[in-house]
């Protein structure tokens, strides 16, 4: 599949509702978002406003009630389940709020997994995994299982795993939530370097003011609407 010259992600009119008994709860209403190639975008907002819901929709893990989503020029709504899974593995990287590592695997094996699923040779996957773990500061922990790693180390493994397939865009839900300030700054540097050198785009849902302030754009969700007019004192939720 050839690269597309337009925005790496183009979401229009994204709406999400849930039914609770006889009531319909609207979480997102008419969200529009375009992310350019190599662009870094942070989205903040109070807990429960729909940041994770939006992230799951943009990552094709959940369906919107209404709206359209194009990633790298492909209308993902037209893909069948098998094609969508393959597209997701090749084009989208995920860093979840909870690292979701496979506990029986080592850090390196966890990072290699998307590559092996994506038909990368074992040798290529191993080399790429070692490079990524070194990049996030875990070269000495590659053979440790997740139970032998701290929460922050597990999160860094998850970041490395998200980068395995050189995805067009990385979607991250609180990637620095379990990291100390020094490690959080390392993560920020990695994001900025990859955005420039690999033209990878990053969309980050975060409460980390320092991480968000270093992104190219900062928006916030309020009352189901995504806005980018927050200014330097952008809204955030200090309660978690």
Buried (B, 14 or more C-beta within 10 A) or exposed (E): EEEBEEBBBBBEEBBBBEEEEEEEEEBBBEBEBBBBBBBBBBBBBBEEBBBBBBBBBBBBBEEBBEBBBBBBBBEBEEBEEEEBEBBBBBBBBBBBBEBEBEEEBBBBBBBBBBBBBEEBEEEEBBBBBBEBBEBBBBEEBBEBBBEEBEEBBBBBBBBBBBBBBBBBBBBBBBBBBBBEEEBBBBBBEBBBEBBEEBBBBBBBBBBBBEBBEBBBBBBBBBEBBBBEEBEEEBBBBEEE
